[in-house]
Every structure is written in structure tokens, then in C-alpha cells.
Amino acid sequence: MQTIDFCDFQRIDLRIGTIIKVENFEKALKPAYKLWIDLGELGVRKSSAQITVNYLPENLIGVQVLCVCNFKPKQIANFISEVLVTGFKDQNGAIILSTSDKIVPNGAKLF
């Protein structure tokens, strides 16, 4: 594994936000959802997430997720993804979202 300096880590803007809206992403090549995430002072940001194996849209509303907020926006089909929602692969390779075990303010930075 390559090591990095702490200053490299500090360049990544990792923040937590609450999912406020979810839609099926019909035009995505792989099954995905469109997410709208309240990131506090950063406002509501959009993301495309391939999390359909482990999550139903109605169960995602109100979930806090850890997001990378300083990637360049990326166009996926007809949708602009503004943040990257983070997660881990489960034993089958499907994504499990990175969350917090306690509620924290939207937009709080990871330290």
C-alpha cells in the first residue's frame, strides 16, 4: 500500500450529509439511484450511487452518509453527480454505505 502525508489526506473534503430524496436512475448503465443529500452549509448536492442491491429507496431517506465533496462534478447519463457517496464492498461485492453511528450536523467534516 502506498503511504501519503497527512496534508494529502487533508485535501480530501469528507463530510456527512442526510439523504433527503431518492429516485431510481433508469438511464444508468448499471442499476443505481439518484440521491439528493443535505450537506448543511454546502447545500443539497446530488450523487449517483450503485447501491440497489442492499438498499430500497424508501429506506434511504434520513440516512446520513459520508461524502467526498471536492471531486469535480461528473456527468452520468443525463445526471450530474456532484459528490461521491462512500461505502464498502460486502462479501458479494455490493456496496454498504459509510455512515455514522450517531446523528451529527449535516456538513460536518471528517477529521
Z-matrix of the N, CA and C atoms (Angstrom, degrees):
N
C 1 1.441
C 2 1.528 1 109.02
N 3 1.309 2 115.53 1 135.12
C 4 1.453 3 120.95 2 177.55
C 5 1.526 4 109.32 3 -76.47
N 6 1.323 5 117.36 4 138.07
C 7 1.461 6 120.68 5 176.62
C 8 1.522 7 109.63 6 -95.60
N 9 1.331 8 114.89 7 155.80
C 10 1.461 9 121.24 8 177.01
C 11 1.516 10 108.57 9 -129.34
N 12 1.311 11 116.07 10 162.30
C 13 1.462 12 121.29 11 174.16
C 14 1.516 13 109.18 12 -81.59
N 15 1.338 14 116.42 13 157.06
C 16 1.452 15 120.88 14 178.91
C 17 1.526 16 111.37 15 -58.41
N 18 1.322 17 117.21 16 -34.66
C 19 1.472 18 119.95 17 179.83
C 20 1.533 19 110.57 18 -63.86
N 21 1.344 20 117.71 19 -31.01
C 22 1.469 21 120.27 20 175.49
C 23 1.529 22 110.21 21 -64.46
N 24 1.323 23 116.49 22 -44.24
C 25 1.472 24 121.37 23 178.19
C 26 1.523 25 110.69 24 -61.04
N 27 1.316 26 117.01 25 -40.64
C 28 1.463 27 121.10 26 -178.14
C 29 1.520 28 113.01 27 -64.49
N 30 1.316 29 118.05 28 -19.92
C 31 1.467 30 121.58 29 178.82
C 32 1.530 31 111.91 30 -73.28
N 33 1.317 32 117.55 31 -18.87
C 34 1.467 33 121.55 32 179.38
C 35 1.523 34 108.39 33 -86.20
N 36 1.316 35 116.52 34 122.20
C 37 1.459 36 121.61 35 -179.11
C 38 1.536 37 108.47 36 -91.74
N 39 1.323 38 116.20 37 92.73
C 40 1.463 39 122.59 38 179.39
C 41 1.520 40 109.00 39 -99.01
N 42 1.336 41 114.96 40 120.98
C 43 1.469 42 120.36 41 -177.99
C 44 1.519 43 109.87 42 -136.26
N 45 1.324 44 114.04 43 157.75
C 46 1.459 45 119.01 44 177.90
C 47 1.523 46 109.32 45 -102.43
N 48 1.322 47 114.98 46 144.34
C 49 1.458 48 120.66 47 178.04
C 50 1.520 49 110.08 48 -146.98
N 51 1.303 50 115.35 49 165.00
C 52 1.462 51 122.03 50 -177.90
C 53 1.524 52 110.14 51 -105.38
N 54 1.316 53 115.77 52 129.21
C 55 1.463 54 121.01 53 176.66
C 56 1.529 55 108.23 54 -69.63
N 57 1.338 56 116.17 55 123.25
C 58 1.462 57 120.20 56 -177.83
C 59 1.531 58 113.00 57 -112.88
N 60 1.332 59 116.94 58 -16.10
C 61 1.465 60 120.60 59 -179.48
C 62 1.522 61 108.63 60 -152.76
N 63 1.340 62 116.09 61 141.72
C 64 1.464 63 121.98 62 179.55
C 65 1.521 64 108.45 63 -138.32
N 66 1.325 65 116.22 64 136.09
C 67 1.467 66 121.96 65 173.28
C 68 1.519 67 108.99 66 -134.87
N 69 1.325 68 116.70 67 148.88
C 70 1.458 69 120.39 68 170.82
C 71 1.527 70 107.91 69 -64.82
N 72 1.317 71 116.70 70 139.34
C 73 1.464 72 121.78 71 -179.42
C 74 1.523 73 107.16 72 -101.62
N 75 1.310 74 115.36 73 86.16
C 76 1.460 75 122.69 74 -174.30
C 77 1.529 76 112.97 75 -62.95
N 78 1.329 77 118.32 76 -32.91
C 79 1.465 78 120.72 77 -174.80
C 80 1.531 79 113.74 78 -89.14
N 81 1.320 80 117.66 79 -2.87
C 82 1.464 81 120.30 80 178.16
C 83 1.526 82 109.75 81 -69.12
N 84 1.328 83 116.70 82 146.18
C 85 1.468 84 120.83 83 178.97
C 86 1.517 85 112.13 84 -66.78
N 87 1.344 86 116.55 85 -38.14
C 88 1.463 87 122.55 86 176.62
C 89 1.524 88 107.70 87 -111.59
N 90 1.330 89 118.39 88 150.06
C 91 1.480 90 119.96 89 -179.28
C 92 1.528 91 111.32 90 -52.89
N 93 1.328 92 115.52 91 129.50
C 94 1.464 93 120.73 92 -176.71
C 95 1.522 94 109.95 93 -155.16
N 96 1.314 95 114.24 94 166.53
C 97 1.462 96 122.48 95 172.45
C 98 1.517 97 109.05 96 -115.71
N 99 1.333 98 115.92 97 151.91
C 100 1.456 99 122.71 98 165.79
C 101 1.529 100 105.43 99 -92.79
N 102 1.323 101 116.21 100 129.13
C 103 1.459 102 121.17 101 179.84
C 104 1.520 103 110.19 102 -117.72
N 105 1.314 104 116.68 103 142.40
C 106 1.455 105 123.41 104 169.61
C 107 1.521 106 105.72 105 -114.78
N 108 1.335 107 116.21 106 124.32
C 109 1.457 108 122.16 107 -170.95
C 110 1.522 109 109.63 108 -122.93
N 111 1.340 110 116.80 109 125.03
C 112 1.457 111 122.53 110 176.87
C 113 1.526 112 108.12 111 -80.53
N 114 1.333 113 115.82 112 112.15
C 115 1.459 114 121.86 113 -179.13
C 116 1.525 115 111.73 114 -109.08
N 117 1.328 116 116.29 115 36.24
C 118 1.461 117 121.09 116 174.92
C 119 1.508 118 112.13 117 59.71
N 120 1.334 119 116.54 118 -122.45
C 121 1.468 120 121.79 119 -175.73
C 122 1.523 121 112.93 120 -62.22
N 123 1.335 122 118.10 121 -20.02
C 124 1.478 123 121.22 122 177.70
C 125 1.531 124 111.66 123 -82.38
N 126 1.313 125 117.09 124 -9.61
C 127 1.460 126 121.47 125 -178.76
C 128 1.517 127 112.23 126 84.93
N 129 1.307 128 115.49 127 -165.66
C 130 1.463 129 121.96 128 179.25
C 131 1.518 130 107.96 129 -90.82
N 132 1.312 131 116.32 130 126.95
C 133 1.461 132 122.72 131 179.62
C 134 1.517 133 109.49 132 -120.13
N 135 1.329 134 115.85 133 152.55
C 136 1.463 135 122.25 134 -177.69
C 137 1.525 136 110.49 135 -102.93
N 138 1.341 137 114.31 136 151.53
C 139 1.457 138 120.42 137 175.89
C 140 1.517 139 109.25 138 -150.58
N 141 1.317 140 115.75 139 148.48
C 142 1.458 141 121.99 140 170.66
C 143 1.520 142 106.49 141 -102.83
N 144 1.330 143 116.62 142 132.92
C 145 1.463 144 119.56 143 -176.52
C 146 1.523 145 110.71 144 -137.39
N 147 1.319 146 115.63 145 128.97
C 148 1.468 147 122.23 146 177.39
C 149 1.524 148 108.79 147 -88.35
N 150 1.329 149 114.87 148 73.19
C 151 1.465 150 121.65 149 -175.30
C 152 1.523 151 112.29 150 -124.47
N 153 1.323 152 116.19 151 21.56
C 154 1.472 153 120.57 152 -173.23
C 155 1.523 154 113.40 153 -70.80
N 156 1.321 155 118.50 154 -20.64
C 157 1.470 156 120.69 155 -178.62
C 158 1.521 157 111.14 156 -68.24
N 159 1.333 158 116.82 157 -42.95
C 160 1.465 159 120.34 158 -173.69
C 161 1.522 160 115.19 159 -103.84
N 162 1.338 161 118.29 160 -3.63
C 163 1.465 162 120.01 161 -174.59
C 164 1.521 163 111.63 162 -137.38
N 165 1.326 164 115.59 163 140.66
C 166 1.463 165 122.71 164 169.92
C 167 1.527 166 107.77 165 -99.75
N 168 1.322 167 117.34 166 145.70
C 169 1.474 168 119.61 167 -177.28
C 170 1.532 169 113.55 168 -52.51
N 171 1.319 170 117.41 169 -44.41
C 172 1.470 171 120.30 170 -176.77
C 173 1.527 172 112.82 171 -66.23
N 174 1.322 173 118.09 172 -21.99
C 175 1.464 174 120.84 173 179.24
C 176 1.530 175 112.69 174 -87.94
N 177 1.315 176 117.37 175 -7.65
C 178 1.464 177 120.87 176 -178.79
C 179 1.531 178 113.08 177 -89.52
N 180 1.323 179 117.24 178 -21.85
C 181 1.463 180 120.35 179 -179.09
C 182 1.530 181 108.82 180 -62.83
N 183 1.330 182 115.78 181 127.34
C 184 1.461 183 121.44 182 179.42
C 185 1.518 184 114.47 183 90.82
N 186 1.332 185 117.83 184 -5.43
C 187 1.463 186 120.86 185 178.87
C 188 1.526 187 109.44 186 -79.36
N 189 1.327 188 116.00 187 133.25
C 190 1.458 189 120.11 188 174.91
C 191 1.518 190 108.94 189 -88.95
N 192 1.342 191 116.06 190 134.45
C 193 1.464 192 122.21 191 -177.25
C 194 1.520 193 109.86 192 -130.75
N 195 1.334 194 114.93 193 150.76
C 196 1.452 195 121.64 194 177.99
C 197 1.523 196 108.68 195 -89.04
N 198 1.334 197 116.25 196 128.05
C 199 1.464 198 121.80 197 -174.70
C 200 1.524 199 111.40 198 -125.53
N 201 1.330 200 115.72 199 144.95
C 202 1.461 201 121.50 200 167.41
C 203 1.525 202 105.25 201 -87.86
N 204 1.326 203 115.99 202 118.85
C 205 1.463 204 120.06 203 -171.03
C 206 1.522 205 114.39 204 -103.50
N 207 1.328 206 118.34 205 -4.34
C 208 1.463 207 117.67 206 -177.44
C 209 1.525 208 113.92 207 -118.17
N 210 1.327 209 117.38 208 26.65
C 211 1.462 210 120.13 209 166.27
C 212 1.523 211 108.02 210 -79.29
N 213 1.318 212 116.34 211 154.98
C 214 1.458 213 119.73 212 173.12
C 215 1.525 214 108.64 213 -65.88
N 216 1.345 215 117.87 214 143.56
C 217 1.463 216 119.37 215 175.48
C 218 1.531 217 110.45 216 -56.64
N 219 1.321 218 115.53 217 146.48
C 220 1.464 219 120.78 218 -177.54
C 221 1.524 220 108.98 219 -127.77
N 222 1.335 221 115.63 220 129.60
C 223 1.458 222 119.67 221 177.10
C 224 1.520 223 109.25 222 -83.95
N 225 1.326 224 115.32 223 126.25
C 226 1.458 225 122.71 224 176.52
C 227 1.526 226 105.65 225 -123.74
N 228 1.329 227 115.75 226 109.95
C 229 1.477 228 121.66 227 -172.64
C 230 1.532 229 107.96 228 54.43
N 231 1.328 230 118.09 229 -121.79
C 232 1.466 231 121.77 230 -177.51
C 233 1.528 232 112.87 231 -100.80
N 234 1.341 233 117.32 232 23.68
C 235 1.465 234 122.93 233 -172.80
C 236 1.529 235 109.05 234 -129.87
N 237 1.328 236 116.83 235 138.64
C 238 1.461 237 121.39 236 176.23
C 239 1.526 238 108.34 237 -100.53
N 240 1.343 239 115.69 238 116.76
C 241 1.457 240 121.84 239 176.80
C 242 1.528 241 107.77 240 -89.35
N 243 1.338 242 116.21 241 121.54
C 244 1.466 243 121.44 242 -173.25
C 245 1.522 244 113.64 243 -99.81
N 246 1.325 245 117.34 244 -22.13
C 247 1.463 246 122.25 245 177.92
C 248 1.525 247 108.45 246 -137.01
N 249 1.326 248 115.46 247 158.37
C 250 1.456 249 121.32 248 176.04
C 251 1.516 250 108.30 249 -103.36
N 252 1.321 251 116.62 250 119.14
C 253 1.460 252 121.86 251 174.62
C 254 1.529 253 106.82 252 -80.75
N 255 1.327 254 116.43 253 130.89
C 256 1.463 255 120.10 254 -175.41
C 257 1.529 256 111.71 255 -95.50
N 258 1.321 257 114.78 256 157.27
C 259 1.460 258 120.03 257 178.36
C 260 1.512 259 111.23 258 -170.58
N 261 1.318 260 114.49 259 -179.16
C 262 1.459 261 123.04 260 -178.95
C 263 1.514 262 108.91 261 -124.04
N 264 1.327 263 117.35 262 148.60
C 265 1.465 264 120.49 263 174.68
C 266 1.520 265 109.27 264 -79.02
N 267 1.337 266 115.34 265 135.28
C 268 1.460 267 119.39 266 173.86
C 269 1.526 268 109.61 267 -82.40
N 270 1.325 269 117.37 268 -172.81
C 271 1.463 270 121.56 269 -176.39
C 272 1.531 271 112.70 270 -62.35
N 273 1.326 272 117.71 271 -18.99
C 274 1.466 273 121.81 272 179.54
C 275 1.528 274 112.75 273 -103.52
N 276 1.321 275 117.05 274 2.04
C 277 1.454 276 120.85 275 179.14
C 278 1.519 277 114.99 276 90.46
N 279 1.337 278 117.65 277 0.77
C 280 1.466 279 121.44 278 177.80
C 281 1.535 280 108.95 279 -84.60
N 282 1.319 281 116.39 280 151.65
C 283 1.463 282 121.52 281 -173.87
C 284 1.525 283 112.92 282 -83.28
N 285 1.341 284 114.44 283 134.78
C 286 1.466 285 124.16 284 170.15
C 287 1.526 286 105.89 285 -110.62
N 288 1.312 287 117.50 286 125.81
C 289 1.458 288 122.10 287 -175.60
C 290 1.525 289 113.03 288 -65.67
N 291 1.343 290 115.69 289 146.20
C 292 1.464 291 122.13 290 171.36
C 293 1.525 292 107.06 291 -82.14
N 294 1.317 293 116.17 292 121.96
C 295 1.462 294 121.78 293 -177.39
C 296 1.531 295 109.35 294 -132.62
N 297 1.312 296 115.59 295 -177.49
C 298 1.458 297 122.46 296 175.19
C 299 1.522 298 107.99 297 -113.08
N 300 1.322 299 116.84 298 145.34
C 301 1.464 300 118.85 299 178.91
C 302 1.527 301 112.33 300 -79.46
N 303 1.328 302 117.11 301 -9.70
C 304 1.464 303 122.57 302 175.46
C 305 1.532 304 108.09 303 -132.54
N 306 1.329 305 116.21 304 153.33
C 307 1.460 306 120.75 305 179.08
C 308 1.536 307 108.54 306 -73.64
N 309 1.317 308 115.43 307 132.15
C 310 1.463 309 122.26 308 176.48
C 311 1.527 310 108.33 309 -127.11
N 312 1.323 311 118.12 310 162.48
C 313 1.465 312 119.45 311 -178.72
C 314 1.535 313 111.59 312 -61.63
N 315 1.323 314 116.16 313 138.09
C 316 1.453 315 120.52 314 175.47
C 317 1.523 316 109.70 315 -58.19
N 318 1.320 317 115.71 316 136.16
C 319 1.454 318 121.55 317 -179.74
C 320 1.525 319 113.18 318 90.44
N 321 1.347 320 117.80 319 -3.54
C 322 1.462 321 119.52 320 178.49
C 323 1.526 322 109.78 321 -61.94
N 324 1.335 323 115.69 322 138.32
C 325 1.461 324 121.76 323 -178.02
C 326 1.530 325 110.08 324 -87.34
N 327 1.325 326 115.01 325 146.82
C 328 1.460 327 121.48 326 173.55
C 329 1.518 328 108.45 327 -80.35
N 330 1.322 329 115.46 328 130.49
C 331 1.469 330 121.25 329 177.75
C 332 1.497 331 109.84 330 -120.91
